[in-house]
Amino acid sequence: METTVFMPSSEYPILSMSVPLYYSLFESLEETRQNDDTPEWLKQGCEAASNKLLEYCQKTSVLHISSVVLDPRLKIRYFEGLGWSSNFINQIKDIIKDKYEDEYAPPPPNQEAASTIAEPSQSIISRIYKRMRTELQSEFDIYLMTPIVDQYTDILE
């Protein structure tokens, strides 16, 4: 199985790949179980392995799922590609965004200054465009809107 070879030999951060690799293992085990040519003893072994993986996955913290979202090669699109419900994906986004905003986000700029509409006399830009609007978006939202990077990108560089 390619997954079992990849995990210990990877030159890349493995945490963000743990969820996709476990999912790949589940798919392989299920495919083997469903194959009519698979001997019964192997089907039972696949079922036992699936149950053990499921046990590990249930212990998976938000950290593992967060690492997938924060990997610029995967982001939320990985879960969308698996066909996960938009409701579940939104829950994931909300959990990670809340954690980011609580623990890591820079303090918000002065709300009063950010929402001010500049008068034409205040700056040359304002005179050119008549007024200026500032829209606040979190760094996390901006990150999610950027395209994913190539799968071969070394994300540590």
ChimeraX commands (.cxc) that place a marker at each C-alpha (Angstrom):
marker #1 position 0.00,0.00,0.00 radius 0.5
marker #1 position 1.43,3.32,-1.09 radius 0.5
marker #1 position 0.15,5.06,2.04 radius 0.5
marker #1 position 2.09,2.88,4.47 radius 0.5
marker #1 position 5.28,3.51,2.49 radius 0.5
marker #1 position 4.68,7.27,2.22 radius 0.5
marker #1 position 4.05,8.01,5.89 radius 0.5
marker #1 position 7.42,7.04,7.39 radius 0.5
marker #1 position 9.49,8.21,4.39 radius 0.5
marker #1 position 7.91,11.61,3.83 radius 0.5
marker #1 position 10.16,14.63,3.54 radius 0.5
marker #1 position 7.19,16.92,4.11 radius 0.5
marker #1 position 5.24,17.78,7.24 radius 0.5
marker #1 position 3.12,14.74,7.92 radius 0.5
marker #1 position 0.45,16.14,10.26 radius 0.5
marker #1 position -1.51,17.80,7.45 radius 0.5
marker #1 position -1.34,14.57,5.47 radius 0.5
marker #1 position -2.61,12.32,8.28 radius 0.5
marker #1 position -6.32,12.83,7.53 radius 0.5
marker #1 position -5.92,12.31,3.75 radius 0.5
marker #1 position -3.69,9.28,4.32 radius 0.5
marker #1 position -6.11,7.68,6.77 radius 0.5
marker #1 position -8.93,8.32,4.33 radius 0.5
marker #1 position -6.87,6.67,1.59 radius 0.5
marker #1 position -6.31,3.65,3.84 radius 0.5
marker #1 position -10.06,3.43,4.54 radius 0.5
marker #1 position -10.78,3.50,0.81 radius 0.5
marker #1 position -8.23,0.75,0.09 radius 0.5
marker #1 position -9.52,-1.45,2.89 radius 0.5
marker #1 position -13.13,-0.99,1.79 radius 0.5
marker #1 position -12.27,-1.66,-1.85 radius 0.5
marker #1 position -10.51,-4.89,-0.85 radius 0.5
marker #1 position -13.45,-5.95,1.35 radius 0.5
marker #1 position -15.95,-5.34,-1.46 radius 0.5
marker #1 position -13.94,-7.29,-4.04 radius 0.5
marker #1 position -15.60,-10.65,-4.73 radius 0.5
marker #1 position -12.19,-12.27,-5.31 radius 0.5
marker #1 position -10.91,-11.35,-1.84 radius 0.5
marker #1 position -10.65,-14.38,0.47 radius 0.5
marker #1 position -12.86,-14.30,3.56 radius 0.5
marker #1 position -9.90,-14.22,5.96 radius 0.5
marker #1 position -8.58,-11.08,4.23 radius 0.5
marker #1 position -12.01,-9.43,4.31 radius 0.5
marker #1 position -12.11,-10.03,8.07 radius 0.5
marker #1 position -8.61,-8.56,8.40 radius 0.5
marker #1 position -9.66,-5.49,6.41 radius 0.5
marker #1 position -12.68,-5.04,8.64 radius 0.5
marker #1 position -10.52,-5.29,11.78 radius 0.5
marker #1 position -8.05,-2.78,10.32 radius 0.5
marker #1 position -10.90,-0.40,9.40 radius 0.5
marker #1 position -12.26,-0.61,12.94 radius 0.5
marker #1 position -8.82,0.14,14.41 radius 0.5
marker #1 position -8.36,3.12,12.05 radius 0.5
marker #1 position -11.81,4.38,12.97 radius 0.5
marker #1 position -10.85,4.16,16.63 radius 0.5
marker #1 position -7.76,6.31,15.94 radius 0.5
marker #1 position -9.73,8.78,13.83 radius 0.5
marker #1 position -12.30,9.26,16.59 radius 0.5
marker #1 position -9.44,10.34,18.83 radius 0.5
marker #1 position -8.28,12.82,16.21 radius 0.5
marker #1 position -8.31,16.33,17.50 radius 0.5
marker #1 position -9.37,19.50,15.78 radius 0.5
marker #1 position -5.64,19.99,15.33 radius 0.5
marker #1 position -5.46,17.31,12.63 radius 0.5
marker #1 position -8.34,18.75,10.64 radius 0.5
marker #1 position -6.94,22.25,11.16 radius 0.5
marker #1 position -3.61,21.13,9.76 radius 0.5
marker #1 position -5.35,20.03,6.54 radius 0.5
marker #1 position -7.09,23.40,6.22 radius 0.5
marker #1 position -3.85,25.27,6.96 radius 0.5
marker #1 position -1.88,23.28,4.38 radius 0.5
marker #1 position -1.93,25.56,1.30 radius 0.5
marker #1 position -1.92,22.46,-0.93 radius 0.5
marker #1 position -5.20,21.18,0.54 radius 0.5
marker #1 position -7.26,23.78,2.44 radius 0.5
marker #1 position -11.04,23.33,2.65 radius 0.5
marker #1 position -11.07,22.12,-0.95 radius 0.5
marker #1 position -9.81,18.73,0.21 radius 0.5
marker #1 position -12.99,18.14,2.21 radius 0.5
marker #1 position -15.15,19.55,-0.60 radius 0.5
marker #1 position -13.47,17.08,-2.97 radius 0.5
marker #1 position -14.47,14.22,-0.69 radius 0.5
marker #1 position -18.08,15.34,-0.93 radius 0.5
marker #1 position -18.44,16.31,2.72 radius 0.5
marker #1 position -21.61,18.28,3.42 radius 0.5
marker #1 position -21.37,22.06,3.26 radius 0.5
marker #1 position -22.83,22.17,6.77 radius 0.5
marker #1 position -19.97,20.06,8.16 radius 0.5
marker #1 position -17.39,22.04,6.16 radius 0.5
marker #1 position -18.80,25.30,7.53 radius 0.5
marker #1 position -18.56,23.88,11.06 radius 0.5
marker #1 position -14.90,23.07,10.43 radius 0.5
marker #1 position -14.27,26.58,9.10 radius 0.5
marker #1 position -16.03,28.17,12.08 radius 0.5
marker #1 position -14.10,26.11,14.64 radius 0.5
marker #1 position -10.74,26.93,13.05 radius 0.5
marker #1 position -11.61,30.58,12.48 radius 0.5
marker #1 position -12.74,30.99,16.10 radius 0.5
marker #1 position -9.53,29.39,17.35 radius 0.5
marker #1 position -7.45,31.61,15.05 radius 0.5
marker #1 position -9.23,34.78,16.10 radius 0.5
marker #1 position -9.05,33.89,19.81 radius 0.5
marker #1 position -5.40,32.82,19.87 radius 0.5
marker #1 position -3.45,34.16,16.88 radius 0.5
marker #1 position -5.14,37.02,15.01 radius 0.5
marker #1 position -3.75,40.51,15.40 radius 0.5
marker #1 position -6.05,42.86,17.29 radius 0.5
marker #1 position -8.67,44.47,15.06 radius 0.5
marker #1 position -7.94,47.99,13.85 radius 0.5
marker #1 position -9.78,50.91,15.36 radius 0.5
marker #1 position -13.37,50.21,14.30 radius 0.5
marker #1 position -14.23,53.89,14.13 radius 0.5
marker #1 position -11.35,54.66,11.77 radius 0.5
marker #1 position -12.01,51.59,9.61 radius 0.5
marker #1 position -15.64,52.44,8.99 radius 0.5
marker #1 position -15.11,56.12,8.29 radius 0.5
marker #1 position -16.03,57.36,4.86 radius 0.5
marker #1 position -13.37,59.85,3.88 radius 0.5
marker #1 position -14.47,63.23,2.64 radius 0.5
marker #1 position -13.12,64.38,-0.75 radius 0.5
marker #1 position -10.99,67.05,0.87 radius 0.5
marker #1 position -9.17,64.61,3.19 radius 0.5
marker #1 position -6.87,62.97,0.64 radius 0.5
marker #1 position -5.98,62.92,-3.01 radius 0.5
marker #1 position -7.24,59.35,-3.31 radius 0.5
marker #1 position -10.56,60.40,-1.84 radius 0.5
marker #1 position -10.81,63.24,-4.30 radius 0.5
marker #1 position -10.12,60.94,-7.21 radius 0.5
marker #1 position -12.57,58.25,-6.16 radius 0.5
marker #1 position -15.03,60.52,-4.32 radius 0.5
marker #1 position -14.91,58.35,-1.23 radius 0.5
marker #1 position -13.02,55.51,0.30 radius 0.5
marker #1 position -14.50,52.35,1.80 radius 0.5
marker #1 position -12.67,49.97,4.03 radius 0.5
marker #1 position -13.90,46.44,4.29 radius 0.5
marker #1 position -12.58,44.30,7.12 radius 0.5
marker #1 position -11.75,40.67,6.43 radius 0.5
marker #1 position -9.84,38.34,8.66 radius 0.5
marker #1 position -6.52,36.96,7.51 radius 0.5
marker #1 position -8.08,33.51,7.79 radius 0.5
marker #1 position -10.87,34.37,5.32 radius 0.5
marker #1 position -8.36,35.89,2.92 radius 0.5
marker #1 position -6.19,32.76,3.20 radius 0.5
marker #1 position -9.13,30.49,2.38 radius 0.5
marker #1 position -9.98,32.58,-0.69 radius 0.5
marker #1 position -6.49,32.28,-2.17 radius 0.5
marker #1 position -5.94,29.42,-4.62 radius 0.5
marker #1 position -4.36,26.21,-3.41 radius 0.5
marker #1 position -0.71,25.77,-4.32 radius 0.5
marker #1 position 0.78,22.98,-6.41 radius 0.5
marker #1 position 0.98,19.62,-4.65 radius 0.5
marker #1 position 4.77,19.53,-5.08 radius 0.5
marker #1 position 5.30,22.88,-3.37 radius 0.5
marker #1 position 7.59,22.66,-0.37 radius 0.5
marker #1 position 5.42,24.49,2.13 radius 0.5
marker #1 position 8.32,24.90,4.55 radius 0.5
marker #1 position 10.26,27.18,2.22 radius 0.5
marker link #1:1,2 radius 0.2
marker link #1:2,3 radius 0.2
marker link #1:3,4 radius 0.2
marker link #1:4,5 radius 0.2
marker link #1:5,6 radius 0.2
marker link #1:6,7 radius 0.2
marker link #1:7,8 radius 0.2
marker link #1:8,9 radius 0.2
marker link #1:9,10 radius 0.2
marker link #1:10,11 radius 0.2
marker link #1:11,12 radius 0.2
marker link #1:12,13 radius 0.2
marker link #1:13,14 radius 0.2
marker link #1:14,15 radius 0.2
marker link #1:15,16 radius 0.2
marker link #1:16,17 radius 0.2
marker link #1:17,18 radius 0.2
marker link #1:18,19 radius 0.2
marker link #1:19,20 radius 0.2
marker link #1:20,21 radius 0.2
marker link #1:21,22 radius 0.2
marker link #1:22,23 radius 0.2
marker link #1:23,24 radius 0.2
marker link #1:24,25 radius 0.2
marker link #1:25,26 radius 0.2
marker link #1:26,27 radius 0.2
marker link #1:27,28 radius 0.2
marker link #1:28,29 radius 0.2
marker link #1:29,30 radius 0.2
marker link #1:30,31 radius 0.2
marker link #1:31,32 radius 0.2
marker link #1:32,33 radius 0.2
marker link #1:33,34 radius 0.2
marker link #1:34,35 radius 0.2
marker link #1:35,36 radius 0.2
marker link #1:36,37 radius 0.2
marker link #1:37,38 radius 0.2
marker link #1:38,39 radius 0.2
marker link #1:39,40 radius 0.2
marker link #1:40,41 radius 0.2
marker link #1:41,42 radius 0.2
marker link #1:42,43 radius 0.2
marker link #1:43,44 radius 0.2
marker link #1:44,45 radius 0.2
marker link #1:45,46 radius 0.2
marker link #1:46,47 radius 0.2
marker link #1:47,48 radius 0.2
marker link #1:48,49 radius 0.2
marker link #1:49,50 radius 0.2
marker link #1:50,51 radius 0.2
marker link #1:51,52 radius 0.2
marker link #1:52,53 radius 0.2
marker link #1:53,54 radius 0.2
marker link #1:54,55 radius 0.2
marker link #1:55,56 radius 0.2
marker link #1:56,57 radius 0.2
marker link #1:57,58 radius 0.2
marker link #1:58,59 radius 0.2
marker link #1:59,60 radius 0.2
marker link #1:60,61 radius 0.2
marker link #1:61,62 radius 0.2
marker link #1:62,63 radius 0.2
marker link #1:63,64 radius 0.2
marker link #1:64,65 radius 0.2
marker link #1:65,66 radius 0.2
marker link #1:66,67 radius 0.2
marker link #1:67,68 radius 0.2
marker link #1:68,69 radius 0.2
marker link #1:69,70 radius 0.2
marker link #1:70,71 radius 0.2
marker link #1:71,72 radius 0.2
marker link #1:72,73 radius 0.2
marker link #1:73,74 radius 0.2
marker link #1:74,75 radius 0.2
marker link #1:75,76 radius 0.2
marker link #1:76,77 radius 0.2
marker link #1:77,78 radius 0.2
marker link #1:78,79 radius 0.2
marker link #1:79,80 radius 0.2
marker link #1:80,81 radius 0.2
marker link #1:81,82 radius 0.2
marker link #1:82,83 radius 0.2
marker link #1:83,84 radius 0.2
marker link #1:84,85 radius 0.2
marker link #1:85,86 radius 0.2
marker link #1:86,87 radius 0.2
marker link #1:87,88 radius 0.2
marker link #1:88,89 radius 0.2
marker link #1:89,90 radius 0.2
marker link #1:90,91 radius 0.2
marker link #1:91,92 radius 0.2
marker link #1:92,93 radius 0.2
marker link #1:93,94 radius 0.2
marker link #1:94,95 radius 0.2
marker link #1:95,96 radius 0.2
marker link #1:96,97 radius 0.2
marker link #1:97,98 radius 0.2
marker link #1:98,99 radius 0.2
marker link #1:99,100 radius 0.2
marker link #1:100,101 radius 0.2
marker link #1:101,102 radius 0.2
marker link #1:102,103 radius 0.2
marker link #1:103,104 radius 0.2
marker link #1:104,105 radius 0.2
marker link #1:105,106 radius 0.2
marker link #1:106,107 radius 0.2
marker link #1:107,108 radius 0.2
marker link #1:108,109 radius 0.2
marker link #1:109,110 radius 0.2
marker link #1:110,111 radius 0.2
marker link #1:111,112 radius 0.2
marker link #1:112,113 radius 0.2
marker link #1:113,114 radius 0.2
marker link #1:114,115 radius 0.2
marker link #1:115,116 radius 0.2
marker link #1:116,117 radius 0.2
marker link #1:117,118 radius 0.2
marker link #1:118,119 radius 0.2
marker link #1:119,120 radius 0.2
marker link #1:120,121 radius 0.2
marker link #1:121,122 radius 0.2
marker link #1:122,123 radius 0.2
marker link #1:123,124 radius 0.2
marker link #1:124,125 radius 0.2
marker link #1:125,126 radius 0.2
marker link #1:126,127 radius 0.2
marker link #1:127,128 radius 0.2
marker link #1:128,129 radius 0.2
marker link #1:129,130 radius 0.2
marker link #1:130,131 radius 0.2
marker link #1:131,132 radius 0.2
marker link #1:132,133 radius 0.2
marker link #1:133,134 radius 0.2
marker link #1:134,135 radius 0.2
marker link #1:135,136 radius 0.2
marker link #1:136,137 radius 0.2
marker link #1:137,138 radius 0.2
marker link #1:138,139 radius 0.2
marker link #1:139,140 radius 0.2
marker link #1:140,141 radius 0.2
marker link #1:141,142 radius 0.2
marker link #1:142,143 radius 0.2
marker link #1:143,144 radius 0.2
marker link #1:144,145 radius 0.2
marker link #1:145,146 radius 0.2
marker link #1:146,147 radius 0.2
marker link #1:147,148 radius 0.2
marker link #1:148,149 radius 0.2
marker link #1:149,150 radius 0.2
marker link #1:150,151 radius 0.2
marker link #1:151,152 radius 0.2
marker link #1:152,153 radius 0.2
marker link #1:153,154 radius 0.2
marker link #1:154,155 radius 0.2
marker link #1:155,156 radius 0.2
marker link #1:156,157 radius 0.2
view
